[in-house]
Amino acid sequence: MLFWILVATLTAAVAAVLLLPLLRAAAGTEAPQSHDVEVYRDQLEELKRDEKGGLISGEDADFARAEVARRLLAATDAVKATAPVQLQRRSNRLAQLAVILILPAVGLCLYLRTGNPDVPDAPLAARLANPGNDMNILIARAEQQLVANPNDGAGWDVLAPIYYRAGRVEDAAAAFRNALRILGATPARLGGYAESLIALSGGLVTTEAQEALQKSLAIEPNDPRAQFYLALGLKQEGKATEALAAFEQIVKTSPAGAPWLPLVNEHIAGLKGNGATAAVDQPGAKLGNPTGADIAAAEDMSAGDRAAMIEGMVGSLAEKLKADPKNFEGWMRIIRSYSVLGQKDKAADALKQGLAAFPADGDEGKQLLALASELGLKTDGGVK
């Protein structure tokens, strides 16, 4: 009974809200004075009778007839002007009738057909027991089972890709890690784990991700996902020649029309078209923007010249970052460069400065922290 009282109260409240503007519009209109037209017409007929009976002269009759005719025309125009108002009043009445009768009747019929007021509230436990197609409830139910049985490898194996598709990348990496620990390595688990690590690092193919991908290739040598990410890692390290060869190998081993080929060919075209191979042979081409290729190319120099060249490039980038601390890519490069040079203290200091420009709770800050974890740096400025 309480339910129906609430329904009736809400229906009356909604009807009042809808009726209020309609009632105001109706109150603002006045009834037309159409009877004036009939009065003036009667006066014209009376003038004719008075003129015939000699009660009024012809000249006075014409004068009076002209005045009455003028008033008749004015009254007729007034009636025509009020016709839309009359139509509006009729429309308002129809709208009021619809609000009062039709809308509640339609709503009641729909509810009686599809609703069920006798169904009790469903607490969380009941929804977990019968999740239906609710993905969040399905995830919560799986998590509840894994809390009770953390060594359920099949549960982690199912939940990991769901986490990844839902954007919970950190949880996906942990789930893949547990599935690998309990069930063992497969290309699907290793590839998913690597993809999660790459997503956590903001698209960088980290050392840990590379290790997982290499294990995947040891099990399935022609795994295109592992081949692609390893080639991408070579490209990110500045090893353009090796990256180009790796991408071309994917094309050779892939079936015609494979869905990943357009992206692979795009990388191949970029490596060929941007002169990346030449950049490997010319370490000074990216002065102030050092990469792994720049540092590797310096191996042909003497120890003193090599150190001077690398320090000069890194120092140039450091000066640019002082002038523009909001250069996120610059902080990522200089932290990695200091680590490659073995200058962990400077890398940690650069990390601290980068986090000052990009707080740790933001997307860029999280990527900096992921890079620090990969390189073995502490966020407090030390080295692990």
Summary of the structure (lengths in Angstrom):
residues: 384
radius of gyration: 41.6
end to end distance: 67.5
largest distance: 138.2
contacts: 1081
relative contact order: 0.04
helix: 77%
strand: 1%
